Amino acid sequence: MRPLILAALFLCGACDDKSIALGRGAPADARLLADVYTWECASAEDELYEGVFAYQVSLEYAPDGLADRDLPSSGCTRGLDLFPGDAGDNGLDIPDVDRPGWSTAGVEGVLDHVTDGFYYDNVFDNRSGCQDAAELLAEGTTLSDAGSFSGATAPSPGTLGDVVLEGEVDEETGIPYGSVVTATWDARGWDDGFVQIRREKAGALVESVTCATDDSGSFTVDDDVWSLLSDALEVDITNLYVGFQVDGGSATADGQEILTSTRAMHVAVVQD
């Protein structure tokens, strides 16, 4: 599995010279994503929670030209690319940087150079994993050996209890087209939430719809959502991600801006 939201940003007088506030404005220069993928786990006391089975870190560098990955403020949108495999048409390699490092809570690694301006590490993909995301990423994910962006940190995550899907969900093929499925969750300390319906063929994304969620703790995939998708397309899997994110950002000494985000995604269909 290798899918990899953020807002643009503005500088404000109340901010210090190293931190920035996220909002509307010119595109930033870089983006650090720390993504964990979760499924249902049980504690020793039989309490259900979301445990991490995969962890991925990515870094994009596209000076003044990062791709737009803003979540919808409300409602749903088609085709939003939340999990890029490159830095887009404006991607450039970070000067004098080969393989940036990352670290969190005593764990560290390096990002491989994939394409111009795009660095990535599939940290682990453990089908028996059940580590709590808040514990795994308690210190955030911090860059090193990344030129001007060394020290930039994706924020610590919020807490995430059990995510429950009610409706017809097949473990291998996901949600049948047109089925009504309701997701409920207990999540605290995150900035935003989203649901993404991902229709895939042979491992490739065919179409997607991303919907904003609110503080109600639930979201229903209904006819309004399905109307944005096509039942004429041939797909193998219609997956459902229930996602949560917390955002940050900083300005470098040489005036560049990096967006940082930590995201947790409950995955309906866990693929090999």
C-alpha positions as CSV (number, residue, x, y, z in Angstrom):
1,M,0.0,0.0,0.0
2,R,1.4,3.3,-0.9
3,P,-0.9,6.3,-0.9
4,L,0.9,9.3,0.6
5,I,-4.0,18.2,3.1
6,L,-3.0,20.8,4.0
7,A,-3.7,24.5,3.8
8,A,-1.7,27.3,2.3
9,L,-0.4,29.7,4.8
10,F,-0.1,33.4,5.7
11,L,2.4,35.3,7.8
12,C,1.0,37.3,10.7
13,G,2.2,40.0,13.0
14,A,1.4,37.9,16.0
15,C,3.6,35.0,14.9
16,D,7.2,34.6,15.9
17,D,9.9,34.5,13.3
18,K,10.0,30.7,13.2
19,S,6.4,29.7,13.2
20,I,3.6,30.5,10.7
21,A,-0.1,30.3,10.8
22,L,-2.0,28.2,8.3
23,G,-4.6,29.8,6.1
24,R,-5.0,31.3,2.6
25,G,-2.0,32.8,0.8
26,A,0.8,32.1,-1.6
27,P,1.9,28.5,-2.0
28,A,4.6,27.4,0.4
29,D,7.9,25.8,-0.6
30,A,7.9,22.4,1.0
31,R,5.5,19.9,2.7
32,L,6.3,17.3,5.3
33,L,3.7,14.5,5.8
34,A,3.8,11.9,8.6
35,D,1.1,9.4,7.8
36,V,-0.1,6.4,9.9
37,Y,-2.6,3.9,8.8
38,T,-4.8,2.2,11.4
39,W,-7.1,-0.6,12.1
40,E,-9.1,-1.9,15.0
41,C,-7.1,-3.3,18.0
42,A,-8.0,-4.4,21.5
43,S,-6.2,-3.5,24.7
44,A,-5.4,-6.0,27.5
45,E,-8.7,-4.8,29.1
46,D,-10.5,-5.5,25.8
47,E,-11.0,-1.8,25.1
48,L,-11.1,-1.1,21.3
49,Y,-8.8,1.5,19.8
50,E,-7.1,2.3,16.5
51,G,-3.6,0.7,16.3
52,V,-1.0,1.6,13.7
53,F,-0.2,-1.1,11.0
54,A,1.7,1.2,8.6
55,Y,3.8,4.4,8.9
56,Q,5.0,6.6,6.0
57,V,7.0,9.8,5.9
58,S,7.2,12.1,2.8
59,L,8.8,15.4,1.9
60,E,7.9,17.5,-1.1
61,Y,9.9,20.5,-2.3
62,A,8.4,22.8,-5.0
63,P,9.5,26.4,-4.3
64,D,6.5,28.7,-4.4
65,G,4.6,26.0,-6.2
66,L,3.3,23.2,-4.0
67,A,0.3,21.3,-5.3
68,D,-3.0,22.3,-3.7
69,R,-4.1,19.6,-1.2
70,D,-6.6,21.6,0.8
71,L,-9.4,19.7,2.3
72,P,-12.9,20.9,1.4
73,S,-14.1,23.2,4.2
74,S,-17.5,21.5,3.9
75,G,-19.2,19.0,1.6
76,C,-17.3,16.7,-0.8
77,T,-14.9,17.2,-3.8
78,R,-13.8,14.9,-6.6
79,G,-10.3,13.9,-7.4
80,L,-8.4,15.5,-4.5
81,D,-4.9,14.1,-4.5
82,L,-4.1,13.5,-0.8
83,F,-1.3,10.9,-1.3
84,P,1.1,12.1,-4.0
85,G,3.9,10.1,-5.5
86,D,5.9,13.2,-6.6
87,A,6.3,16.9,-6.0
88,G,4.4,17.9,-9.2
89,D,5.6,20.0,-12.1
90,N,7.4,22.5,-9.9
91,G,9.3,19.9,-8.0
92,L,13.1,20.5,-7.5
93,D,15.7,18.7,-5.5
94,I,16.7,20.4,-2.3
95,P,20.1,21.9,-2.8
96,D,23.0,19.9,-1.4
97,V,20.6,17.3,0.1
98,D,20.8,13.6,-0.8
99,R,18.7,11.6,1.7
100,P,17.0,13.7,4.4
101,G,16.7,12.1,7.8
102,W,13.6,11.9,10.1
103,S,13.1,10.9,13.7
104,T,10.3,10.5,16.2
105,A,10.2,9.1,19.8
106,G,13.5,7.3,19.5
107,V,12.9,5.9,16.0
108,E,14.7,7.3,13.0
109,G,15.3,6.7,9.4
110,V,16.1,8.3,6.0
111,L,13.9,9.4,3.1
112,D,14.8,8.0,-0.3
113,H,15.0,10.4,-3.3
114,V,12.1,9.2,-5.6
115,T,11.7,12.0,-8.2
116,D,12.6,15.7,-8.5
117,G,11.8,17.3,-5.2
118,F,10.1,14.2,-3.7
119,Y,11.5,12.1,-0.8
120,Y,9.8,9.1,0.8
121,D,10.2,6.4,3.4
122,N,7.8,3.5,3.9
123,V,8.9,3.2,7.6
124,F,7.0,0.0,8.3
125,D,4.1,-2.0,7.1
126,N,3.3,-4.5,9.9
127,R,0.2,-6.6,9.5
128,S,0.4,-7.5,13.2
129,G,1.0,-3.9,14.4
130,C,-1.2,-2.3,17.0
131,Q,0.9,0.5,18.4
132,D,-1.1,3.6,19.5
133,A,-0.5,6.5,17.1
134,A,-0.3,9.0,20.0
135,E,2.6,7.0,21.5
136,L,4.4,6.3,18.2
137,L,4.4,10.0,17.2
138,A,4.4,11.6,20.6
139,E,7.3,13.8,19.8
140,G,6.2,14.6,16.2
141,T,8.3,13.7,13.2
142,T,11.4,15.9,12.8
143,L,13.6,16.4,9.7
144,S,17.4,16.3,9.8
145,D,20.0,16.6,7.0
146,A,17.4,18.4,5.0
147,G,19.2,21.7,4.3
148,S,17.1,24.7,5.3
149,F,14.3,22.4,6.4
150,S,16.3,20.6,9.1
151,G,14.4,20.8,12.4
152,A,11.0,21.1,10.8
153,T,8.5,18.9,12.7
154,A,5.2,17.4,11.8
155,P,3.0,17.9,15.0
156,S,2.2,15.3,17.6
157,P,-1.1,13.6,16.8
158,G,-4.4,13.8,18.7
159,T,-6.0,10.7,20.2
160,L,-8.0,8.2,18.3
161,G,-10.4,5.7,19.8
162,D,-12.2,3.0,17.9
163,V,-13.5,3.7,14.4
164,V,-16.6,1.7,13.5
165,L,-18.1,1.2,10.0
166,E,-21.8,0.2,9.9
167,G,-23.1,-1.1,6.7
168,E,-22.0,-3.5,4.0
169,V,-18.2,-3.6,3.9
170,D,-16.3,-6.5,2.4
171,E,-12.8,-7.2,3.8
172,E,-11.4,-7.7,0.2
173,T,-13.5,-5.6,-2.1
174,G,-14.7,-2.8,0.2
175,I,-18.0,-1.0,-0.3
176,P,-20.4,-2.1,-3.0
177,Y,-21.3,0.8,-5.2
178,G,-24.3,2.7,-3.8
179,S,-24.3,1.1,-0.4
180,V,-25.0,3.3,2.6
181,V,-22.1,3.1,5.1
182,T,-21.8,5.1,8.3
183,A,-18.5,5.7,10.1
184,T,-18.4,6.7,13.7
185,W,-15.4,7.5,15.8
186,D,-14.0,9.0,19.0
187,A,-11.2,11.4,18.1
188,R,-9.8,14.4,20.1
189,G,-7.0,16.9,19.5
190,W,-7.0,16.9,15.7
191,D,-7.4,20.0,13.5
192,D,-9.5,18.4,10.7
193,G,-11.2,15.2,9.7
194,F,-12.1,13.7,6.3
195,V,-13.5,10.7,4.6
196,Q,-12.2,9.5,1.3
197,I,-13.8,7.0,-1.0
198,R,-11.1,5.4,-3.1
199,R,-12.0,3.3,-6.2
200,E,-9.0,1.3,-7.4
201,K,-8.2,-1.1,-10.2
202,A,-5.0,-3.3,-10.0
203,G,-3.6,-1.2,-7.3
204,A,-4.1,2.1,-9.2
205,L,-6.5,4.8,-8.2
206,V,-9.3,5.2,-10.7
207,E,-11.4,7.9,-9.0
208,S,-12.0,9.3,-5.5
209,V,-14.2,11.6,-3.5
210,T,-13.1,13.4,-0.4
211,C,-15.6,14.8,2.1
212,A,-15.0,17.0,5.1
213,T,-16.2,15.7,8.5
214,D,-17.2,17.7,11.5
215,D,-17.3,17.4,15.3
216,S,-20.3,15.1,15.3
217,G,-18.2,12.0,15.4
218,S,-19.9,10.4,12.4
219,F,-20.3,10.5,8.6
220,T,-22.6,8.6,6.3
221,V,-21.6,7.7,2.7
222,D,-25.0,8.1,1.1
223,D,-26.6,8.8,-2.3
224,D,-25.2,12.3,-2.4
225,V,-21.7,11.0,-2.1
226,W,-22.2,8.2,-4.6
227,S,-23.6,10.7,-7.1
228,L,-20.0,12.1,-7.5
229,L,-18.7,8.7,-8.5
230,S,-19.4,6.6,-11.6
231,D,-20.9,3.1,-11.5
232,A,-19.7,2.6,-15.1
233,L,-16.0,2.4,-14.1
234,E,-14.5,-1.1,-13.6
235,V,-12.8,-1.3,-10.3
236,D,-11.5,-4.1,-8.0
237,I,-11.8,-2.3,-4.7
238,T,-13.9,0.6,-3.3
239,N,-12.0,1.5,-0.2
240,L,-12.9,3.9,2.6
241,Y,-10.4,6.0,4.6
242,V,-11.6,7.8,7.7
243,G,-8.9,10.4,8.3
244,F,-7.8,12.8,10.9
245,Q,-5.0,15.4,10.7
246,V,-3.2,18.1,12.7
247,D,-1.2,20.8,10.9
248,G,1.8,23.0,11.6
249,G,4.5,24.9,9.7
250,S,7.6,27.0,10.0
251,A,9.7,29.5,8.2
252,T,13.4,28.8,7.5
253,A,16.3,31.2,8.1
254,D,16.5,31.8,4.4
255,G,12.8,32.8,4.1
256,Q,11.3,29.5,2.8
257,E,8.1,28.1,4.2
258,I,7.3,24.5,5.0
259,L,3.9,23.0,5.8
260,T,3.9,20.0,8.2
261,S,1.1,17.6,8.9
262,T,0.5,14.4,10.8
263,R,-2.4,12.3,9.6
264,A,-4.1,9.1,10.8
265,M,-6.2,7.0,8.4
266,H,-8.5,4.2,9.4
267,V,-8.6,1.8,6.4
268,A,-11.5,-0.3,5.5
269,V,-9.6,-2.7,3.2
270,V,-6.0,-3.4,4.1
271,Q,-4.2,-4.5,1.0
272,D,-1.0,-6.5,0.7
